[in-house]
């Protein structure tokens, strides 16, 4: 098994931390937007709201195949 340098591990950890933060912050912002849209009480945007509620990370939370 090849040896992995500590620098490479730190790089991978930093990338993972950035991805996690992006997902978390996206979810938080989308949830705020959903509340604002619901407060408008406009039936024409109900489908858009439902779609946002299904995935408040806007697809960022889904793992992509490598």
N, C-alpha and C positions, 0 to 999 in steps of 0.2 A: 504494500500500500504506500503510495507516495506521501511524502511529508508535506503538510500545508504550513506555510509560513504564518506567524502571528499577524503580520501586516495584512495578509490576504483574509484572515478570519475577521480582523477589525473592519476591513472594507466591506465584507459580506454583511456583517452586523449593522454597519452604518446604512447600507442600502435597505436592509430589512426594516430598520427603525424609521427611515424616511417614508417607506411605503406604508407602514402601519400608521404613521402620523397623518399622511395624506388621506387614507381611508377614514380614519377617525374624524378628521376635520371636515371632510366632505359630508359624512353622515350628519354631523352636527349642523352644518349649514343647510343641508337639504331638509332636515327635520324642522328647522326654523321657517324655511320657505313654505313647507307644507302647512304649518300652522297659519301662516299669513294668507295662503291661498284659501284654506278652509274658512277663514274669517270673512272672506269676500262673499261666500255663499253664492257662487256662480255655478249653476248646474252644467254649463257647457265645458267647464274645466274639470269636471269630476273624473273623467277617464285619465287625464294627465296626472291628477293627484293620486289616483289609485296606482298608476304606474310608478310614480316616485316612491310611494309607500312600499311597493314590492321590493325595490332595491334602492334604498337611500344612499348607497355608495356610488351610484351611477355606473355600476359595473366594475368598479375598482376593487371590490371585495372578492371578486371571482378570480380564482387562480387560472392563469393561462398555461396551456400545455407548452412544455419546453422542448 
